[in-house]
């Protein structure tokens, strides 16, 4: 959600804070997370101890798909593409998919085409940590999906509930006590 700030342009030097308030460049955090996932997958696929070992070239053999909230604007999507490029994923092998659309395709595949009849219209509500994303689809006669309404949603995911709860604790105990608790008892803070 740090990439979705209404009315403010994104820039490469944008910083976000870690749990203790230390500022870090957002592009470095996102690039590092994507790089870790990429390298972990490649290590698993190329593991010589696996019976079904594959020898894959990440620049040509893997189509990478990153999901993004439906409410993200083009600048946020561009930022994600830059983070993926910094992680070593070529742009021509990268696809950004909206989270509720990816969820809809997954549900359709899991339920099977026999379960969802042609002409069926349905909503997918993706209630995540930062956002709530909503999409509305109809199953076409050829089994593909038609978007009935552009994906929508807002920044009212679970982290907003967490933040509201934290605000209550700050009002009860004070900001200094909460900061001290966070610094000294991180496991307790997270649970």
C-alpha positions, 0 to 999 in steps of 0.5 A: 500500500505504500505505493498507492498514495492518492494524488502523489507521484511515485519516484525511484527514491521513494522511501518506506519505513521498516517496522521500527521506523528506519527509512529504506528505499522502496525500490530496493525492498521490492527488488530484493524480495522479487530477487529472493523469490526468483533465485529460490525458484531457480535453485529448486528447479535446477537442484541436481538432487531432484529427480525431475531436475530442470535446466531453465534459463530465467531470461527465456524459459520462464514467464514471470507473473507478478500480481498487483492490486487492482487500484494501483495506478500506472505509476505504481505498476511501472515501479513494480516493473522497475523493481523486477528489472532490478531483480534480473527479470527481463521486461519481455518475460514479465506480466503484471496481473491484477490480483482479483483477475488472477484469483478469478482465473484460479477459482475457475480452474479449480472449480472446473469448467463444468462447475461454472456454466456458460453465461454465469456471472460472478464477483471475486472479492479479494480481501488482502492485507492492504487492499480490497479488490473486486472484479465481476466476470461472465463465462463466455461460450468458449469458456473464457472470461469477460470482464463486466465491470472494470476492477475496483476496490480500495485501501481498506484491507487488513492492515487498516484494521491492524493500524486502527487497533494499534491506535487504540493501544497508543491511546491506552498506553501511550506511543512511547510504551508501544515503541519500547514494546516493539523494540524489545519484544518484536515477537510479542508485537507481531502476535 
